[in-house]
């Protein structure tokens, strides 16, 4: 049975799912949960830059949610128990995001040290997770 979370409850669930979960790239980064009051509209690139206090000239790339999560949700043959458990945590996180948010988008902001925002709509709020990836 699918639970129907209110925005505050969803934020709590996402915080529990991301506790001690690090996003892996050339460096490991924590995952933070956010909730923005935005009148039920996914932000434009310009609004996202303003909301996240980036310069208006910072490059923004929008990628598909599946493309972004693919490296962390896909189990490899060589995975040991810890890696399998981590992949399962990411699959649970992605599942909750998909079930309870609409219009999911992934914004990659910047270059080399890239701030990532996975955003979706819940009622009148934009809810999501933020992390950083390093790509040299």
N, CA, C and O atoms as a GROMACS GRO file, in nm:
protein
  544
    1UNK      N    1   0.083  -0.119   0.000
    1UNK     CA    2   0.000   0.000   0.000
    1UNK      C    3   0.088   0.126   0.000
    1UNK      O    4   0.179   0.136   0.082
    2UNK      N    5   0.063   0.217  -0.088
    2UNK     CA    6   0.140   0.340  -0.096
    2UNK      C    7   0.091   0.439   0.007
    2UNK      O    8  -0.027   0.473   0.013
    3UNK      N    9   0.186   0.487   0.089
    3UNK     CA   10   0.150   0.589   0.186
    3UNK      C   11   0.148   0.723   0.116
    3UNK      O   12   0.223   0.746   0.021
    4UNK      N   13   0.064   0.811   0.164
    4UNK     CA   14   0.058   0.944   0.108
    4UNK      C   15   0.113   1.042   0.211
    4UNK      O   16   0.044   1.079   0.305
    5UNK      N   17   0.237   1.083   0.193
    5UNK     CA   18   0.302   1.170   0.290
    5UNK      C   19   0.266   1.316   0.265
    5UNK      O   20   0.255   1.360   0.150
    6UNK      N   21   0.248   1.390   0.372
    6UNK     CA   22   0.242   1.535   0.364
    6UNK      C   23   0.386   1.582   0.348
    6UNK      O   24   0.479   1.506   0.373
    7UNK      N   25   0.406   1.706   0.308
    7UNK     CA   26   0.541   1.757   0.282
    7UNK      C   27   0.635   1.739   0.400
    7UNK      O   28   0.748   1.692   0.382
    8UNK      N   29   0.592   1.775   0.520
    8UNK     CA   30   0.678   1.764   0.638
    8UNK      C   31   0.715   1.619   0.666
    8UNK      O   32   0.830   1.589   0.699
    9UNK      N   33   0.618   1.530   0.653
    9UNK     CA   34   0.645   1.388   0.675
    9UNK      C   35   0.743   1.335   0.572
    9UNK      O   36   0.831   1.256   0.604
   10UNK      N   37   0.728   1.378   0.447
   10UNK     CA   38   0.817   1.334   0.340
   10UNK      C   39   0.960   1.379   0.368
   10UNK      O   40   1.054   1.303   0.348
   11UNK      N   41   0.976   1.502   0.413
   11UNK     CA   42   1.109   1.552   0.448
   11UNK      C   43   1.171   1.465   0.557
   11UNK      O   44   1.289   1.430   0.550
   12UNK      N   45   1.092   1.429   0.658
   12UNK     CA   46   1.141   1.344   0.766
   12UNK      C   47   1.184   1.207   0.713
   12UNK      O   48   1.289   1.156   0.750
   13UNK      N   49   1.102   1.148   0.626
   13UNK     CA   50   1.134   1.018   0.567
   13UNK      C   51   1.263   1.027   0.485
   13UNK      O   52   1.350   0.940   0.495
   14UNK      N   53   1.275   1.131   0.404
   14UNK     CA   54   1.395   1.148   0.322
   14UNK      C   55   1.520   1.167   0.410
   14UNK      O   56   1.626   1.114   0.378
   15UNK      N   57   1.506   1.240   0.519
   15UNK     CA   58   1.621   1.259   0.610
   15UNK      C   59   1.663   1.126   0.670
   15UNK      O   60   1.782   1.098   0.684
   16UNK      N   61   1.566   1.043   0.706
   16UNK     CA   62   1.598   0.911   0.761
   16UNK      C   63   1.668   0.825   0.655
   16UNK      O   64   1.766   0.756   0.686
   17UNK      N   65   1.620   0.828   0.531
   17UNK     CA   66   1.679   0.747   0.424
   17UNK      C   67   1.820   0.792   0.387
   17UNK      O   68   1.902   0.711   0.344
   18UNK      N   69   1.850   0.921   0.402
   18UNK     CA   70   1.981   0.972   0.362
   18UNK      C   71   2.080   0.982   0.477
   18UNK      O   72   2.196   1.019   0.457
   19UNK      N   73   2.035   0.950   0.597
   19UNK     CA   74   2.125   0.956   0.713
   19UNK      C   75   2.243   0.862   0.690
   19UNK      O   76   2.225   0.744   0.660
   20UNK      N   77   2.364   0.914   0.704
   20UNK     CA   78   2.488   0.839   0.686
   20UNK      C   79   2.508   0.786   0.543
   20UNK      O   80   2.591   0.699   0.521
   21UNK      N   81   2.433   0.838   0.447
   21UNK     CA   82   2.448   0.797   0.308
   21UNK      C   83   2.529   0.905   0.237
   21UNK      O   84   2.494   1.023   0.240
   22UNK      N   85   2.638   0.863   0.173
   22UNK     CA   86   2.725   0.958   0.103
   22UNK      C   87   2.713   0.936  -0.047
   22UNK      O   88   2.702   0.822  -0.094
   23UNK      N   89   2.715   1.047  -0.124
   23UNK     CA   90   2.714   1.036  -0.269
   23UNK      C   91   2.859   1.020  -0.313
   23UNK      O   92   2.946   1.099  -0.274
   24UNK      N   93   2.885   0.918  -0.393
   24UNK     CA   94   3.021   0.885  -0.430
   24UNK      C   95   3.054   0.940  -0.569
   24UNK      O   96   2.984   0.915  -0.667
   25UNK      N   97   3.163   1.015  -0.574
   25UNK     CA   98   3.220   1.060  -0.701
   25UNK      C   99   3.371   1.059  -0.676
   25UNK      O  100   3.420   0.968  -0.609
   26UNK      N  101   3.444   1.154  -0.727
   26UNK     CA  102   3.587   1.159  -0.697
   26UNK      C  103   3.611   1.191  -0.550
   26UNK      O  104   3.722   1.174  -0.500
   27UNK      N  105   3.507   1.236  -0.483
   27UNK     CA  106   3.508   1.253  -0.338
   27UNK      C  107   3.369   1.214  -0.289
   27UNK      O  108   3.273   1.219  -0.366
   28UNK      N  109   3.356   1.177  -0.164
   28UNK     CA  110   3.226   1.144  -0.109
   28UNK      C  111   3.165   1.268  -0.047
   28UNK      O  112   3.233   1.344   0.022
   29UNK      N  113   3.035   1.289  -0.072
   29UNK     CA  114   2.968   1.408  -0.020
   29UNK      C  115   2.838   1.368   0.050
   29UNK      O  116   2.771   1.274   0.008
   30UNK      N  117   2.805   1.438   0.158
   30UNK     CA  118   2.678   1.410   0.226
   30UNK      C  119   2.560   1.448   0.139
   30UNK      O  120   2.572   1.526   0.044
   31UNK      N  121   2.445   1.392   0.172
   31UNK     CA  122   2.321   1.423   0.102
   31UNK      C  123   2.232   1.500   0.199
   31UNK      O  124   2.209   1.456   0.312
   32UNK      N  125   2.184   1.615   0.155
   32UNK     CA  126   2.098   1.697   0.239
   32UNK      C  127   1.959   1.702   0.179
   32UNK      O  128   1.942   1.697   0.057
   33UNK      N  129   1.860   1.711   0.265
   33UNK     CA  130   1.720   1.719   0.222
   33UNK      C  131   1.675   1.864   0.234
   33UNK      O  132   1.712   1.934   0.330
   34UNK      N  133   1.596   1.910   0.138
   34UNK     CA  134   1.546   2.047   0.145
   34UNK      C  135   1.398   2.052   0.108
   34UNK      O  136   1.344   1.961   0.044
   35UNK      N  137   1.335   2.160   0.151
   35UNK     CA  138   1.195   2.188   0.117
   35UNK      C  139   1.184   2.337   0.092
   35UNK      O  140   1.206   2.418   0.182
   36UNK      N  141   1.149   2.373  -0.032
   36UNK     CA  142   1.135   2.514  -0.068
   36UNK      C  143   0.989   2.543  -0.095
   36UNK      O  144   0.922   2.466  -0.164
   37UNK      N  145   0.940   2.651  -0.042
   37UNK     CA  146   0.805   2.697  -0.075
   37UNK      C  147   0.814   2.768  -0.210
   37UNK      O  148   0.880   2.871  -0.222
   38UNK      N  149   0.748   2.712  -0.310
   38UNK     CA  150   0.764   2.767  -0.444
   38UNK      C  151   0.633   2.767  -0.521
   38UNK      O  152   0.634   2.769  -0.644
   39UNK      N  153   0.521   2.765  -0.452
   39UNK     CA  154   0.392   2.774  -0.519
   39UNK      C  155   0.360   2.659  -0.612
   39UNK      O  156   0.282   2.674  -0.706
   40UNK      N  157   0.420   2.544  -0.587
   40UNK     CA  158   0.389   2.427  -0.669
   40UNK      C  159   0.446   2.429  -0.809
   40UNK      O  160   0.388   2.372  -0.901
   41UNK      N  161   0.560   2.496  -0.826
   41UNK     CA  162   0.622   2.506  -0.957
   41UNK      C  163   0.769   2.466  -0.946
   41UNK      O  164   0.841   2.512  -0.857
   42UNK      N  165   0.812   2.379  -1.038
   42UNK     CA  166   0.954   2.344  -1.044
   42UNK      C  167   1.031   2.470  -1.086
   42UNK      O  168   0.990   2.539  -1.179
   43UNK      N  169   1.142   2.500  -1.018
   43UNK     CA  170   1.214   2.622  -1.052
   43UNK      C  171   1.278   2.616  -1.190
   43UNK      O  172   1.320   2.510  -1.236
   44UNK      N  173   1.283   2.731  -1.255
   44UNK     CA  174   1.360   2.743  -1.378
   44UNK      C  175   1.508   2.742  -1.340
   44UNK      O  176   1.542   2.749  -1.222
   45UNK      N  177   1.596   2.733  -1.440
   45UNK     CA  178   1.739   2.738  -1.410
   45UNK      C  179   1.775   2.866  -1.335
   45UNK      O  180   1.853   2.862  -1.240
   46UNK      N  181   1.717   2.978  -1.377
   46UNK     CA  182   1.746   3.106  -1.313
   46UNK      C  183   1.696   3.109  -1.168
   46UNK      O  184   1.766   3.157  -1.080
   47UNK      N  185   1.577   3.056  -1.146
   47UNK     CA  186   1.522   3.052  -1.009
   47UNK      C  187   1.606   2.960  -0.920
   47UNK      O  188   1.629   2.990  -0.803
   48UNK      N  189   1.650   2.848  -0.977
   48UNK     CA  190   1.734   2.755  -0.900
   48UNK      C  191   1.864   2.823  -0.859
   48UNK      O  192   1.906   2.811  -0.744
   49UNK      N  193   1.928   2.892  -0.951
   49UNK     CA  194   2.053   2.962  -0.918
   49UNK      C  195   2.030   3.064  -0.808
   49UNK      O  196   2.112   3.077  -0.717
   50UNK      N  197   1.919   3.137  -0.815
   50UNK     CA  198   1.887   3.236  -0.712
   50UNK      C  199   1.859   3.167  -0.578
   50UNK      O  200   1.911   3.209  -0.474
   51UNK      N  201   1.778   3.061  -0.581
   51UNK     CA  202   1.741   2.989  -0.458
   51UNK      C  203   1.864   2.931  -0.388
   51UNK      O  204   1.871   2.929  -0.265
   52UNK      N  205   1.961   2.885  -0.467
   52UNK     CA  206   2.079   2.819  -0.411
   52UNK      C  207   2.198   2.913  -0.398
   52UNK      O  208   2.308   2.871  -0.365
   53UNK      N  209   2.175   3.040  -0.424
   53UNK     CA  210   2.274   3.146  -0.408
   53UNK      C  211   2.400   3.123  -0.494
   53UNK      O  212   2.512   3.144  -0.448
   54UNK      N  213   2.378   3.081  -0.618
   54UNK     CA  214   2.485   3.070  -0.715
   54UNK      C  215   2.482   3.195  -0.804
   54UNK      O  216   2.379   3.261  -0.815
   55UNK      N  217   2.593   3.226  -0.865
   55UNK     CA  218   2.601   3.335  -0.960
   55UNK      C  219   2.508   3.307  -1.078
   55UNK      O  220   2.489   3.192  -1.116
   56UNK      N  221   2.450   3.412  -1.135
   56UNK     CA  222   2.360   3.396  -1.248
   56UNK      C  223   2.430   3.339  -1.371
   56UNK      O  224   2.364   3.292  -1.464
   57UNK      N  225   2.562   3.342  -1.372
   57UNK     CA  226   2.638   3.290  -1.486
   57UNK      C  227   2.686   3.146  -1.465
   57UNK      O  228   2.753   3.091  -1.552
   58UNK      N  229   2.652   3.086  -1.353
   58UNK     CA  230   2.693   2.948  -1.326
   58UNK      C  231   2.622   2.854  -1.423
   58UNK      O  232   2.501   2.863  -1.441
   59UNK      N  233   2.698   2.763  -1.486
   59UNK     CA  234   2.633   2.670  -1.579
   59UNK      C  235   2.540   2.574  -1.507
   59UNK      O  236   2.570   2.526  -1.397
   60UNK      N  237   2.425   2.545  -1.569
   60UNK     CA  238   2.326   2.452  -1.516
   60UNK      C  239   2.297   2.347  -1.623
   60UNK      O  240   2.270   2.381  -1.738
   61UNK      N  241   2.303   2.221  -1.584
   61UNK     CA  242   2.268   2.111  -1.673
   61UNK      C  243   2.154   2.034  -1.608
   61UNK      O  244   2.160   2.005  -1.489
   62UNK      N  245   2.052   2.001  -1.684
   62UNK     CA  246   1.942   1.919  -1.634
   62UNK      C  247   1.961   1.779  -1.691
   62UNK      O  248   1.974   1.762  -1.812
   63UNK      N  249   1.962   1.678  -1.602
   63UNK     CA  250   1.976   1.539  -1.646
   63UNK      C  251   1.857   1.458  -1.597
   63UNK      O  252   1.788   1.497  -1.503
   64UNK      N  253   1.835   1.345  -1.661
   64UNK     CA  254   1.726   1.256  -1.622
   64UNK      C  255   1.758   1.191  -1.488
   64UNK      O  256   1.873   1.162  -1.457
   65UNK      N  257   1.655   1.170  -1.409
   65UNK     CA  258   1.670   1.109  -1.277
   65UNK      C  259   1.734   0.970  -1.289
   65UNK      O  260   1.825   0.937  -1.214
   66UNK      N  261   1.686   0.889  -1.385
   66UNK     CA  262   1.741   0.754  -1.401
   66UNK      C  263   1.890   0.758  -1.436
   66UNK      O  264   1.968   0.677  -1.386
   67UNK      N  265   1.928   0.852  -1.521
   67UNK     CA  266   2.068   0.866  -1.560
   67UNK      C  267   2.154   0.902  -1.439
   67UNK      O  268   2.263   0.847  -1.422
   68UNK      N  269   2.105   0.993  -1.356
   68UNK     CA  270   2.181   1.036  -1.239
   68UNK      C  271   2.198   0.923  -1.138
   68UNK      O  272   2.307   0.902  -1.085
   69UNK      N  273   2.089   0.849  -1.111
   69UNK     CA  274   2.093   0.744  -1.008
   69UNK      C  275   2.151   0.612  -1.057
   69UNK      O  276   2.188   0.529  -0.974
   70UNK      N  277   2.161   0.589  -1.188
   70UNK     CA  278   2.205   0.459  -1.241
   70UNK      C  279   2.333   0.406  -1.176
   70UNK      O  280   2.336   0.288  -1.139
   71UNK      N  281   2.437   0.486  -1.160
   71UNK     CA  282   2.561   0.430  -1.103
   71UNK      C  283   2.547   0.382  -0.958
   71UNK      O  284   2.622   0.294  -0.915
   72UNK      N  285   2.452   0.437  -0.882
   72UNK     CA  286   2.443   0.401  -0.740
   72UNK      C  287   2.334   0.298  -0.710
   72UNK      O  288   2.334   0.240  -0.602
   73UNK      N  289   2.242   0.276  -0.802
   73UNK     CA  290   2.134   0.180  -0.778
   73UNK      C  291   2.160   0.045  -0.845
   73UNK      O  292   2.094  -0.054  -0.813
   74UNK      N  293   2.255   0.040  -0.937
   74UNK     CA  294   2.283  -0.081  -1.011
   74UNK      C  295   2.387  -0.165  -0.939
   74UNK      O  296   2.499  -0.119  -0.915
   75UNK      N  297   2.350  -0.287  -0.903
   75UNK     CA  298   2.445  -0.376  -0.837
   75UNK      C  299   2.539  -0.438  -0.940
   75UNK      O  300   2.497  -0.474  -1.050
   76UNK      N  301   2.664  -0.450  -0.902
   76UNK     CA  302   2.765  -0.513  -0.987
   76UNK      C  303   2.797  -0.652  -0.931
   76UNK      O  304   2.779  -0.677  -0.812
   77UNK      N  305   2.845  -0.740  -1.017
   77UNK     CA  306   2.880  -0.877  -0.976
   77UNK      C  307   2.984  -0.878  -0.864
   77UNK      O  308   2.983  -0.967  -0.779
   78UNK      N  309   3.072  -0.781  -0.865
   78UNK     CA  310   3.182  -0.779  -0.768
   78UNK      C  311   3.144  -0.715  -0.635
   78UNK      O  312   3.226  -0.710  -0.544
   79UNK      N  313   3.020  -0.666  -0.623
   79UNK     CA  314   2.978  -0.602  -0.498
   79UNK      C  315   2.985  -0.700  -0.382
   79UNK      O  316   2.950  -0.818  -0.394
   80UNK      N  317   3.032  -0.650  -0.270
   80UNK     CA  318   3.026  -0.726  -0.145
   80UNK      C  319   2.902  -0.679  -0.071
   80UNK      O  320   2.828  -0.593  -0.119
   81UNK      N  321   2.880  -0.735   0.047
   81UNK     CA  322   2.756  -0.708   0.121
   81UNK      C  323   2.734  -0.559   0.145
   81UNK      O  324   2.623  -0.510   0.128
   82UNK      N  325   2.838  -0.487   0.184
   82UNK     CA  326   2.823  -0.344   0.214
   82UNK      C  327   2.778  -0.265   0.090
   82UNK      O  328   2.691  -0.179   0.098
   83UNK      N  329   2.839  -0.297  -0.026
   83UNK     CA  330   2.800  -0.227  -0.149
   83UNK      C  331   2.657  -0.262  -0.189
   83UNK      O  332   2.584  -0.175  -0.238
   84UNK      N  333   2.617  -0.387  -0.168
   84UNK     CA  334   2.479  -0.426  -0.200
   84UNK      C  335   2.380  -0.352  -0.109
   84UNK      O  336   2.274  -0.309  -0.155
   85UNK      N  337   2.414  -0.339   0.019
   85UNK     CA  338   2.328  -0.266   0.112
   85UNK      C  339   2.318  -0.118   0.074
   85UNK      O  340   2.210  -0.060   0.082
   86UNK      N  341   2.429  -0.059   0.033
   86UNK     CA  342   2.427   0.082  -0.008
   86UNK      C  343   2.342   0.100  -0.132
   86UNK      O  344   2.262   0.194  -0.139
   87UNK      N  345   2.356   0.011  -0.230
   87UNK     CA  346   2.273   0.019  -0.352
   87UNK      C  347   2.125   0.006  -0.316
   87UNK      O  348   2.040   0.074  -0.374
   88UNK      N  349   2.093  -0.081  -0.221
   88UNK     CA  350   1.954  -0.098  -0.178
   88UNK      C  351   1.902   0.030  -0.113
   88UNK      O  352   1.786   0.066  -0.133
   89UNK      N  353   1.986   0.099  -0.036
   89UNK     CA  354   1.945   0.226   0.026
   89UNK      C  355   1.914   0.331  -0.082
   89UNK      O  356   1.816   0.405  -0.072
   90UNK      N  357   2.000   0.336  -0.185
   90UNK     CA  358   1.974   0.430  -0.294
   90UNK      C  359   1.848   0.395  -0.371
   90UNK      O  360   1.774   0.485  -0.412
   91UNK      N  361   1.820   0.266  -0.390
   91UNK     CA  362   1.697   0.226  -0.458
   91UNK      C  363   1.575   0.266  -0.376
   91UNK      O  364   1.475   0.310  -0.432
   92UNK      N  365   1.583   0.251  -0.244
   92UNK     CA  366   1.472   0.292  -0.156
   92UNK      C  367   1.452   0.443  -0.164
   92UNK      O  368   1.338   0.490  -0.170
   93UNK      N  369   1.560   0.519  -0.164
   93UNK     CA  370   1.552   0.665  -0.176
   93UNK      C  371   1.488   0.704  -0.308
   93UNK      O  372   1.397   0.788  -0.310
   94UNK      N  373   1.533   0.646  -0.417
   94UNK     CA  374   1.478   0.677  -0.548
   94UNK      C  375   1.330   0.640  -0.555
   94UNK      O  376   1.250   0.714  -0.613
   95UNK      N  377   1.294   0.528  -0.497
   95UNK     CA  378   1.155   0.484  -0.496
   95UNK      C  379   1.065   0.585  -0.424
   95UNK      O  380   0.958   0.618  -0.475
   96UNK      N  381   1.108   0.633  -0.308
   96UNK     CA  382   1.030   0.732  -0.233
   96UNK      C  383   1.019   0.862  -0.312
   96UNK      O  384   0.911   0.922  -0.319
   97UNK      N  385   1.128   0.906  -0.372
   97UNK     CA  386   1.124   1.028  -0.453
   97UNK      C  387   1.022   1.013  -0.566
   97UNK      O  388   0.942   1.102  -0.590
   98UNK      N  389   1.026   0.900  -0.635
   98UNK     CA  390   0.935   0.877  -0.748
   98UNK      C  391   0.789   0.866  -0.704
   98UNK      O  392   0.699   0.918  -0.770
   99UNK      N  393   0.766   0.798  -0.592
   99UNK     CA  394   0.629   0.774  -0.546
   99UNK      C  395   0.560   0.899  -0.494
   99UNK      O  396   0.438   0.913  -0.507
  100UNK      N  397   0.637   0.991  -0.436
  100UNK     CA  398   0.575   1.102  -0.364
  100UNK      C  399   0.600   1.240  -0.422
  100UNK      O  400   0.549   1.339  -0.372
  101UNK      N  401   0.680   1.246  -0.529
  101UNK     CA  402   0.706   1.375  -0.592
  101UNK      C  403   0.673   1.366  -0.741
  101UNK      O  404   0.691   1.261  -0.803
  102UNK      N  405   0.624   1.475  -0.796
  102UNK     CA  406   0.599   1.481  -0.939
  102UNK      C  407   0.703   1.572  -1.004
  102UNK      O  408   0.770   1.649  -0.936
  103UNK      N  409   0.714   1.561  -1.134
  103UNK     CA  410   0.806   1.646  -1.213
  103UNK      C  411   0.950   1.639  -1.163
  103UNK      O  412   1.016   1.742  -1.152
  104UNK      N  413   0.998   1.519  -1.132
  104UNK     CA  414   1.136   1.504  -1.083
  104UNK      C  415   1.236   1.551  -1.187
  104UNK      O  416   1.227   1.517  -1.305
  105UNK      N  417   1.332   1.630  -1.141
  105UNK     CA  418   1.441   1.678  -1.227
  105UNK      C  419   1.570   1.676  -1.146
  105UNK      O  420   1.569   1.687  -1.024
  106UNK      N  421   1.680   1.662  -1.218
  106UNK     CA  422   1.812   1.671  -1.155
  106UNK      C  423   1.886   1.787  -1.220
  106UNK      O  424   1.906   1.790  -1.341
  107UNK      N  425   1.925   1.882  -1.137
  107UNK     CA  426   2.003   1.998  -1.182
  107UNK      C  427   2.147   1.979  -1.137
  107UNK      O  428   2.173   1.953  -1.019
  108UNK      N  429   2.238   1.991  -1.230
  108UNK     CA  430   2.382   1.991  -1.200
  108UNK      C  431   2.430   2.134  -1.219
  108UNK      O  432   2.423   2.188  -1.329
  109UNK      N  433   2.480   2.194  -1.111
  109UNK     CA  434   2.514   2.336  -1.111
  109UNK      C  435   2.664   2.353  -1.090
  109UNK      O  436   2.719   2.311  -0.989
  110UNK      N  437   2.729   2.414  -1.189
  110UNK     CA  438   2.872   2.440  -1.179
  110UNK      C  439   2.951   2.343  -1.264
  110UNK      O  440   2.897   2.267  -1.345
  111UNK      N  441   3.082   2.348  -1.244
  111UNK     CA  442   3.175   2.262  -1.317
  111UNK      C  443   3.282   2.215  -1.218
  111UNK      O  444   3.315   2.287  -1.124
  112UNK      N  445   3.334   2.098  -1.238
  112UNK     CA  446   3.434   2.030  -1.154
  112UNK      C  447   3.373   1.996  -1.018
  112UNK      O  448   3.343   1.880  -0.991
  113UNK      N  449   3.354   2.095  -0.931
  113UNK     CA  450   3.282   2.073  -0.805
  113UNK      C  451   3.137   2.111  -0.832
  113UNK      O  452   3.100   2.228  -0.825
  114UNK      N  453   3.055   2.012  -0.863
  114UNK     CA  454   2.920   2.034  -0.913
  114UNK      C  455   2.818   2.011  -0.802
  114UNK      O  456   2.813   1.904  -0.742
  115UNK      N  457   2.738   2.113  -0.776
  115UNK     CA  458   2.628   2.100  -0.680
  115UNK      C  459   2.512   2.035  -0.754
  115UNK      O  460   2.475   2.077  -0.863
  116UNK      N  461   2.454   1.932  -0.693
  116UNK     CA  462   2.346   1.858  -0.756
  116UNK      C  463   2.220   1.872  -0.672
  116UNK      O  464   2.222   1.857  -0.550
  117UNK      N  465   2.109   1.902  -0.740
  117UNK     CA  466   1.979   1.916  -0.674
  117UNK      C  467   1.880   1.826  -0.746
  117UNK      O  468   1.852   1.844  -0.864
  118UNK      N  469   1.828   1.727  -0.673
  118UNK     CA  470   1.722   1.641  -0.724
  118UNK      C  471   1.594   1.699  -0.668
  118UNK      O  472   1.572   1.694  -0.547
  119UNK      N  473   1.508   1.754  -0.754
  119UNK     CA  474   1.390   1.827  -0.708
  119UNK      C  475   1.262   1.768  -0.766
  119UNK      O  476   1.261   1.712  -0.876
  120UNK      N  477   1.156   1.781  -0.689
  120UNK     CA  478   1.023   1.739  -0.735
  120UNK      C  479   0.918   1.817  -0.658
  120UNK      O  480   0.948   1.887  -0.562
  121UNK      N  481   0.794   1.803  -0.703
  121UNK     CA  482   0.683   1.876  -0.641
  121UNK      C  483   0.605   1.788  -0.544
  121UNK      O  484   0.579   1.671  -0.572
  122UNK      N  485   0.570   1.847  -0.432
  122UNK     CA  486   0.481   1.786  -0.334
  122UNK      C  487   0.390   1.897  -0.286
  122UNK      O  488   0.434   1.991  -0.218
  123UNK      N  489   0.262   1.887  -0.320
  123UNK     CA  490   0.168   1.992  -0.286
  123UNK      C  491   0.218   2.126  -0.338
  123UNK      O  492   0.240   2.141  -0.458
  124UNK      N  493   0.238   2.223  -0.251
  124UNK     CA  494   0.283   2.355  -0.293
  124UNK      C  495   0.434   2.374  -0.276
  124UNK      O  496   0.484   2.485  -0.292
  125UNK      N  497   0.506   2.267  -0.243
  125UNK     CA  498   0.648   2.279  -0.212
  125UNK      C  499   0.735   2.205  -0.314
  125UNK      O  500   0.692   2.109  -0.377
  126UNK      N  501   0.857   2.253  -0.326
  126UNK     CA  502   0.960   2.182  -0.399
  126UNK      C  503   1.044   2.110  -0.294
  126UNK      O  504   1.100   2.173  -0.204
  127UNK      N  505   1.050   1.979  -0.305
  127UNK     CA  506   1.123   1.898  -0.207
  127UNK      C  507   1.228   1.818  -0.282
  127UNK      O  508   1.206   1.778  -0.397
  128UNK      N  509   1.340   1.795  -0.218
  128UNK     CA  510   1.441   1.715  -0.284
  128UNK      C  511   1.563   1.694  -0.199
  128UNK      O  512   1.564   1.717  -0.078
  129UNK      N  513   1.666   1.649  -0.267
  129UNK     CA  514   1.795   1.625  -0.201
  129UNK      C  515   1.903   1.702  -0.275
  129UNK      O  516   1.891   1.729  -0.395
  130UNK      N  517   2.006   1.736  -0.203
  130UNK     CA  518   2.120   1.808  -0.261
  130UNK      C  519   2.248   1.739  -0.218
  130UNK      O  520   2.259   1.689  -0.106
  131UNK      N  521   2.344   1.737  -0.309
  131UNK     CA  522   2.474   1.681  -0.279
  131UNK      C  523   2.575   1.747  -0.371
  131UNK      O  524   2.542   1.842  -0.442
  132UNK      N  525   2.696   1.698  -0.371
  132UNK     CA  526   2.798   1.752  -0.459
  132UNK      C  527   2.875   1.637  -0.522
  132UNK      O  528   2.902   1.536  -0.458
  133UNK      N  529   2.909   1.653  -0.648
  133UNK     CA  530   2.995   1.557  -0.716
  133UNK      C  531   3.119   1.633  -0.764
  133UNK      O  532   3.112   1.751  -0.797
  134UNK      N  533   3.229   1.563  -0.766
  134UNK     CA  534   3.353   1.620  -0.815
  134UNK      C  535   3.393   1.541  -0.938
  134UNK      O  536   3.407   1.419  -0.934
  135UNK      N  537   3.411   1.615  -1.050
  135UNK     CA  538   3.449   1.553  -1.177
  135UNK      C  539   3.562   1.634  -1.236
  135UNK      O  540   3.542   1.747  -1.281
  136UNK      N  541   3.683   1.576  -1.235
  136UNK     CA  542   3.799   1.648  -1.291
  136UNK      C  543   3.837   1.594  -1.426
  136UNK      O  544   3.932   1.642  -1.487
   0.00000   0.00000   0.00000
